[in-house]
Amino acid sequence: MCLSIPSRVTKIDKESNTATLDTMGVSREASLELMQDGSVEVGDYVLVHIGFIMNKIDKADALLCLEAFEEIAKRMEDDE
């Protein structure tokens, strides 16, 4: 089973067909090859698998997921 953390698109490079993403404060790049042209814009939230943006998700859902991940991470730190 794979777990995908919602990532916010911060930049799109149309020449390389990639997007720069912010995933809980970590910047990384992912390919837009599996998405329709123009379907992903800066500010959108997406899910990524093996370096490819797989789909765009609703901002409210993304923020709820991120909040849950942050709570899990905090609890794990508290247990250490």
N, C-alpha and C positions, 0 to 999 in steps of 0.2 A: 504494500500500500504506500502511496506517495502522499506527502503533505505539502500543499502549496500555500505559501504565505502571500496575501495580497500585496502587490507592489504598485506604487504610484509612478506614472510616466512623467519624467522630468524633462526629457529631450527626445526628439525624433530626428534621425539622420536618414533622409530619403535616399541619399546616394548609396548607402550601405544597407538600407532597409532594416535598420536596427533602432531600438529605443534604449535610452538610458533610464534606469529605474531606481527608485528609492524603496528599499525593503527594510523597514524598521531601522532606518538610519544608515544602511549600507547601500552604497551605489554600485550598480552592476549593469551590464548590457545584455540585451536579449534580442533575438531575431523576430522580425515581423512577418517572415515568409509564410506563416500559416494563417495570417489574418488578411481580410480583404483590404485593398488599398483605401486609405483614408478612414478606416473604421476605428482606429486608435488615435487619440489626440493627447497632447500634453495635458496632464491633470487627471486623466482617466486612471482607474484602478484595473489591474490585470492579474491573471494567474499565469505562472510560468512553469514549464516542465522541460527539463534537459536543455535549457537555453533558448526555448521557443515560447513566445507568448501564445497561449492556447485560447484564451477568451478574455473578454472584458467583463467586469462585474460592477454591480451597483455600488456607488460610493458609501451609502449607509451600511450595506452588508459588509463591505471591506473594512470600514471603521469598527464595526462590531467584532469582526474576526481579529483585527489588530489589537483591540482592547483585551480580548480573551488571551491572545498569545502573550501580551505583556504581563497579564496577571499570572499566567503559568510560569513565565520566566522569573517573576518576582518570588513566587512561592518556592521555586527550585533554588533560588539564591538563599532564601531564608532557611531552607532545610540543610544547607551546607554548613 
